[in-house]
Amino acid sequence: MPGLSPQLSFDELGTPLREVTFVVLDLETTGGSAGNDAITEIGAVKIRGGERIGELATLVDPGTGVPPAVMALTGITTAMISGAPRLPAVLPTLLEFLSGAVLVAHNAPFDAGFLRAACERHGRPWPRPPVLCTARLARAVLSRDEAPSVRLGALAQLFGTTTKPTHRALADARATVEVLHHLLERVGNLGVQSLEELLGLARESAPHRPTQQQRKKRVLAAGVPAAPGVYLFRGPRDEVLYIGTSGDLQRRVRSYFTAGERRRRVRDMVALAERVDTVVCAHALEAAVRELRLIAAHQPRYNRRSRRPHRGWWVTPTAEAFPRLSVVATPRDGALGPFGSRQAAATAVDTVLDAVPLRPCTQRIPARGASASPCALHELGRCAAPCAGLQTPEEYAPAVRALHDLVDGRDDGALRTLATEVDELAGRERFESAAQARDRLAALILGLERSQRLATLAALPEVVGARPDGRGGWEVSVLRFGRLAAAGVAPRGVAPMPVIDALRLGAQTVLTEPGPLRGAPAEEVRLLHRWLTTGGTRLVHAEPSWAEPARSAARWGGWVERARPIEAGVD
């Protein structure tokens, strides 16, 4: 029954089993539905650390007679329940007995469903305790050869319990306690030591249930700290298999050994793992950056993303007398990018050439002495034919400046030209051509906006940001040329400025390289920019001032949204 076992709070995660209070419950009913007061008997046993600390047992008058079939099964007669308390009188005592405990039952959805419905019907708030089903736990722990059936009677016989189930509430609850203790012994051998792990194990369904070998790997999570950072799964040759990050390393690493992890690729990785290393970080941003860098350094076979952080495609003018646009993998100063694919970069080249009068040909043209015949592009007005000596480098230079102004955000005239062309095509009812031109322009705007945003941040020698940590303190990051140079925290009650000053003094020295991002990986710069501009981060220091270009592509974000609904048609 979904929703019976609530998500544990942060404080409850990793609670050792020896510190958990369990209330093992059994209900007998008239066989009616949970929507009626069909409960005839309640039995509950409270245990903690293997010791029995309390019991509760009572008959309940459901207000109706007991059917003969139920009477034959349980031995509870109508005469026995006549004069017993009604359910509204019993509920407060039972809920008090359950307070602060984990509710355990054999076929728990049945018992918990009856109690929850009773609370709703009689105006009592349902406390939503964590719920553990011993039947599901048994199926997760025991093989079918050992336990073909997980009925309470079959398990009691398998384990040789001193109390035998009799279809009476207290006796069945006591038998369930013994079964639970035997199951807990089994899960201890699987490395399950906490309440969170136990509940997760019981929720594991057969198609996704980890193998016994994988369950034994739970011990790899032992000693993992409950702190933000990066974790590295290592294989039998000490090779790094997989790298990930989390705000709570302990909780995340443990999740790899439960049914919550259903990716076949990752489950194969866990089966190979021999060790888990962790790197504790000051906060989530440092963890995310370290993850990117470690993945790039180790190239883990089971990581699919971020393995090549410097990989990307750039659009850049060539270094010659009459520069043309070229798609390259290594960025140069003044380049536009990065683009995710060579095709995306090539499309950006075609779109730029529609507005900036650079030559579209690929031949190398000397500054003097060109003697080729003009091509058809000259006749169409698309090229001034420098190849034929009809244009000098000085006459060609304004087109090169227009390109640099567009890429650097100093002039968006080329974007206005392209937007006007979209409007003219739509006005002439050439809707298909207008939609194609619109999409190409929108892609160029987004590429320019991304390039300008990242390049602006990567150009700054130092930026310091502080973000509230949600607990009255501050998470602090020092950025230099688009890379994280230092990270720390100023906890609640600690003055942040001395912490910031110390971080700046000890921050990493960053050596720059050619290109718009000064050698920083685009993914890291993008991560830092998002952190600085979201989540309430405050800009503490920037050297020099951090400002976007005056005519950047970001100003065209509204056009991209407004231009979407162009009617589809035929030229």
FENVEN-V659568 format. One line per field, one symbol per residue. ss: DSSP state (2 for helix, 1 for strand, 0 for the rest). psi: psi as a letter, one per 40 degrees, with the letter a starting at -180 (. if undefined). Layout:
ss=???
psi=???
This chain:
ss=0000000002220001222011111111100000000011111111110011111111101000000222222200022220000122222222222200011110022222222222222000000000111222222220000000000222222220000000002222222222222222222220000122222222200222000222222222200000001111110000011111110022222220000000022222222200111111000222222222222222000000000000001111100000001111000000011110022222222222200000000000000000000002222000000222000022222222222222220000222222222222222000222222222222222222222222222200011111110000011111110011111111000002222222222200000000000000022222222222200001111110000000002222222222000000000
psi=hiedhihiiddehehideehhhhhihiiieeaieeigehdihhihhihfeiheiihhiihheeiihidddddddehidddeheiiidddddddddddeheihhhihfddddddddddddddefhhhefihhhhddddddddiidddgdifidddddddefidhhhefiddddddddddddddddddddeeeheiddddddddehiddehiidddddededehehigiiaiihhiadfeihdihiiiegdddddddeeiedhehdddddddddieihiihhididddddddddddddddfhdehdiedgdehiiihiiigidgiihihiehiiheihaiididddddddddddeedhfiheieihhidieheiiiaddddeeeiefddeeehidddddddddddddddefdhfdddddddddddddddefgdddddddddddddddddddddddddddeehdhhhihhheeeeahhhhhhhfeihdiiaigihehhddddddddddeihhhhiiiidefeihdddddddddddeieehhhdihhaihiiidfiedeeddddddedghhhah.
